[in-house]
Amino acid sequence: MYEKNHQQVMENKMAEYASTISREDRNFWILNILIQYVAPTAVRKVFNDKIPPKDLANILNRNVKIIQDLVNKKVIKTHEQEVLTRIPGFKLPSMLSSPNKTATSSEDFDVTLMICILRNLNFVQPPPSGWDQLPPVGLFHYHTTPQPVLGLQPQK
């Protein structure tokens, strides 16, 4: 509820200032809204579709070596490790579960952790140029251009 109200406030403010702000500033605010309010919902939907909440602990346990490697490389940060270790049934060798902490689920994951798990456990197909490369200049398709996905039209 907070997210929807906050998003409406932001949209109203954007409309109010649309005639007085530069195109760059307008694009910044659009991107900000997408990152803060659209992306988390979209990523969580994909995450829960690929890794159903009831199967989360089993899938993580089957891939514990990969998860541990990400922890060792500090790709998964300490606060994310704490969220993972509170998933009922999941055991991360480098950290002990704390029985006094509230159980967590994928609903407690931030966007970074969800994308990290999806990417490293191969639940999503990598882009043609790979995860760590920008797409070649001039290559535009569904993976590299958000307009078709988001329904955005170019501004003139």
C-alpha positions in Angstrom: 0.0 0.0 0.0 2.8 2.4 0.9 4.5 1.7 -2.4 1.4 2.5 -4.4 0.7 5.7 -2.4 4.4 6.8 -2.7 4.4 6.0 -6.4 1.2 8.2 -6.9 2.8 11.1 -5.0 6.0 10.8 -7.2 3.9 10.7 -10.4 1.9 13.7 -9.3 5.1 15.6 -8.5 6.6 14.6 -11.8 3.5 15.8 -13.6 3.6 19.1 -11.7 7.2 19.8 -12.6 7.2 18.2 -16.0 7.1 21.6 -17.8 9.9 23.0 -15.7 12.5 20.2 -15.5 15.0 19.2 -18.1 14.6 16.1 -20.2 17.6 14.5 -18.3 16.0 15.2 -14.9 12.7 13.8 -16.2 14.4 10.7 -17.4 16.2 10.4 -14.1 12.9 10.4 -12.2 11.3 7.9 -14.5 14.3 5.6 -14.1 14.2 6.1 -10.3 10.5 5.1 -10.2 11.2 2.1 -12.3 14.1 0.9 -10.1 12.4 1.6 -6.8 8.8 0.5 -7.5 8.5 -1.5 -10.7 11.7 -3.6 -10.7 11.3 -5.2 -7.2 7.8 -6.4 -8.0 8.8 -7.7 -11.5 12.0 -9.4 -10.2 10.1 -11.0 -7.3 7.5 -12.4 -9.7 10.1 -13.9 -11.9 12.0 -15.2 -8.8 8.9 -16.9 -7.4 7.9 -18.3 -10.8 11.4 -19.8 -11.3 11.9 -20.8 -7.6 8.5 -21.5 -6.0 8.6 -20.4 -2.3 7.8 -23.9 -1.1 10.9 -25.2 -3.0 13.3 -22.4 -2.0 15.2 -24.3 0.8 15.5 -27.5 -1.3 16.8 -25.5 -4.3 19.3 -23.6 -2.2 20.5 -26.7 -0.5 21.0 -28.4 -3.8 23.2 -25.4 -4.9 24.8 -24.7 -1.5 28.3 -25.0 -3.0 27.5 -22.2 -5.5 25.9 -20.1 -2.7 29.0 -20.7 -0.4 31.3 -19.7 -3.3 29.3 -16.4 -3.7 29.6 -15.8 0.0 33.3 -16.5 0.0 33.8 -14.1 -3.0 31.7 -11.5 -1.0 29.1 -11.4 -3.8 26.5 -12.2 -1.2 26.9 -9.7 1.6 26.7 -10.4 5.3 23.1 -9.0 5.7 22.0 -11.2 2.8 23.7 -14.3 4.4 21.7 -13.6 7.5 18.5 -13.6 5.5 19.4 -16.8 3.8 20.3 -18.6 7.0 16.9 -17.9 8.5 15.1 -19.8 5.7 13.6 -22.8 7.3 15.5 -25.9 6.1 18.4 -24.2 4.4 21.9 -24.8 5.8 24.8 -22.5 4.9 28.0 -24.1 6.2 29.8 -20.8 6.9 27.0 -19.4 9.1 24.9 -21.0 11.8 21.2 -20.4 11.9 20.0 -18.3 14.8 17.0 -19.9 16.5 16.0 -16.6 18.0 15.5 -14.9 14.7 12.3 -14.7 12.7 12.1 -17.1 9.7 12.5 -15.6 6.3 11.4 -16.3 2.8 11.9 -14.9 -0.7 9.6 -12.1 0.4 12.5 -10.8 2.5 15.0 -10.8 -0.3 16.1 -7.6 -1.9 16.4 -7.2 -5.7 20.1 -7.7 -5.6 19.9 -11.1 -3.8 17.1 -12.3 -6.1 19.0 -11.4 -9.2 22.2 -12.9 -7.9 20.5 -16.2 -7.2 18.6 -16.3 -10.5 21.8 -15.5 -12.4 24.2 -17.7 -10.6 21.9 -20.8 -10.3 21.2 -20.4 -14.0 17.4 -19.8 -13.7 17.5 -17.1 -16.4 19.2 -17.2 -19.7 22.3 -15.0 -20.0 22.2 -12.2 -22.6 24.0 -13.0 -25.9 27.1 -11.0 -24.9 27.2 -12.5 -21.4 26.4 -11.1 -18.0 29.5 -9.0 -17.6 29.6 -7.4 -21.0 27.6 -4.5 -22.4 25.7 -5.5 -25.6 27.5 -4.5 -28.8 26.6 -1.0 -30.0 23.6 -1.1 -32.4 22.4 -4.5 -31.1 18.8 -3.9 -30.0 16.5 -6.7 -29.1 14.2 -7.8 -26.2 17.2 -8.4 -23.9 18.8 -5.0 -24.4 15.9 -2.7 -25.0 13.4 -2.1 -22.2 10.8 -0.2 -24.3 8.9 -3.2 -25.6 8.8 -4.7 -22.1 7.8 -1.5 -20.4 5.6 -0.1 -23.1 7.7 3.1 -23.3 7.5 5.3 -26.3 10.4 7.6 -27.3 10.0 11.2 -26.3 10.4 13.9 -29.0 
